[in-house]
């Protein structure tokens, strides 16, 4: 059993490290011209990963941290499809679209808020520019089970989609009402049945712990019901309560949120329960069956992390398309405008809707490697690091390594001449451990309104 009292001291604001440097370091110094130059100078031998942000939702889920647009107006969605097409046309002038596409993801919002016909229109537009999809490309879509029908699932299957992710969060009705997302089990079961009928190779379900009125006992039932759906993967996220960033989160009564020790109990039970039922913890918050490609990747130390989550598709340049989308190259991150007016104005001016980003210096790239290895594989090969970057790990991080000592003393991390490796318990604090190598943390240390709590 965990010593919960000891763990609570680690509950402090920290990044989730979908990128390093984090989005807080994105800046206006990375100009439009810089971005175009980065796109045009990408190596033609590197494959592509495409992310499309479909931002519309009918109603707000109070826990949601995504960039969404609430609407029920059909004309807004039709208009957005037109702008996506125009963005693709501009993008094709600056990116070699003959490069192999090994991954494509539709995120949101609620992508399936668009009809089957509208989704097909978007896919046809994409494939009119990017024609070289690999035969084993991972093509995925986030789905709200309340907004999916057979026509949509059938169309996605016909267009090569092979992975879907269903948002569940919690099956307890009191919790669902508190977060403004009432979703009975039968609705989710029907969505799962559709995914299986149309041969989706991998089905993921998302759960969140730390929501209002949750307890260990209520979450046990959510896990039991979720397991009955037999998903290929679980994502079990720690709720990120950031009401200073997301106004809808202010509707949540903070006095109803479970305390850190309750959240730790939920997470430990989740790990034990899913492990006993044939799943393995993969990266932070994720679990997969042994036959899943993520499981095989982490066993080889080849799991990767990007803005689409954990993936086996490393070594690709990520291109973000649509409102607020983020792209990633070898040495940069770039983000589109978050406001629809600015997004449309850029495209009307025949420009990509790029707003800001960051160019990585040599130190950023070195630290990015260490942090992403730890976040993905819970370990890092020091000898390989020394060879890849032609520096001595212990010398380079001499000022940072003392920060690792408390984790070593408590047997959360093991360090020898060859590897840094988290213990099974240490994986629960992987964000805290990764923060040791973050050169920007001191700049944000005094602020409580930057990141969500790690525990």
PEZIHU-V129629 format. One record per backbone hydrogen bond with DSSP energy under -1.0 kcal/mol. NH is the residue of the N-H (numbers start at 1). CO is the residue of the C=O. If there is no record, write none. Layout:
BEGIN
nh-><NH/NH>
co-><CO/CO>
END
This chain:
BEGIN
nh-><4/7/8/10/11/12/14/25/26/27/31/35/36/37/38/39/40/41/42/46/48/49/50/51/52/53/54/57/62/64/69/71/77/78/79/80/81/82/83/84/85/86/87/88/89/90/91/92/93/94/95/97/99/101/102/103/104/105/106/107/110/113/114/119/120/121/122/123/124/125/126/127/128/129/130/134/137/138/140/141/142/143/147/153/154/155/156/157/158/159/160/161/162/163/164/165/166/167/168/169/170/176/177/178/179/180/181/188/189/190/191/192/193/194/195/196/197/198/199/200/202/204/205/206/207/208/209/213/214/219/220/221/222/223/224/225/226/227/228/229/230/232/233/234/235/236/237/239/242/245/246/249/250/251/252/256/257/263/264/265/266/267/268/269/270/271/272/273/274/275/276/277/278/279/280/282/287/288/289/292/296/297/298/299/300/302/304/306/309/311/314/317/318/319/321/324/325/327/328/329/333/334/335/336/337/343/344/345/346/347/348/349/350/351/354/355/356/357/358/360/365/366/367/368/369/370/371/372/373/374/375/376/377/378/380/382/385/386/387/388/389/390/396/397/398/401/403/404/408/409/410/411/412/413/414/416/420/421/422/423/427/428/429/430/433/434/435/436/437/438/447/454>
co-><2/3/4/7/8/10/452/22/23/357/29/31/32/33/34/35/36/37/39/43/100/317/103/319/105/321/107/69/179/61/55/57/73/74/75/76/77/78/79/80/81/82/83/84/85/86/87/88/90/91/91/95/96/132/48/48/138/50/140/52/56/110/111/115/116/117/118/119/120/121/122/123/124/126/126/101/134/102/104/163/106/165/144/149/150/151/152/153/154/155/157/156/139/139/202/141/204/143/206/206/168/172/173/174/175/177/176/184/185/186/187/188/189/190/191/192/193/194/196/195/162/164/233/166/235/169/237/256/211/215/216/217/218/219/220/221/222/223/224/226/227/203/203/287/205/285/207/209/240/242/242/246/247/248/249/253/254/259/260/261/262/263/264/265/266/267/268/269/270/271/272/273/275/274/288/286/234/280/232/289/292/293/294/295/296/297/311/309/306/304/312/47/328/49/51/337/322/334/318/332/358/327/356/325/353/339/340/341/342/343/344/345/347/346/352/335/335/27/333/331/361/362/363/364/365/366/367/368/369/370/371/372/373/374/420/418/381/382/383/384/385/386/392/393/395/397/400/401/404/405/406/408/407/407/421/419/380/414/378/412/423/425/426/427/429/430/431/433/434/435/444/12>
END
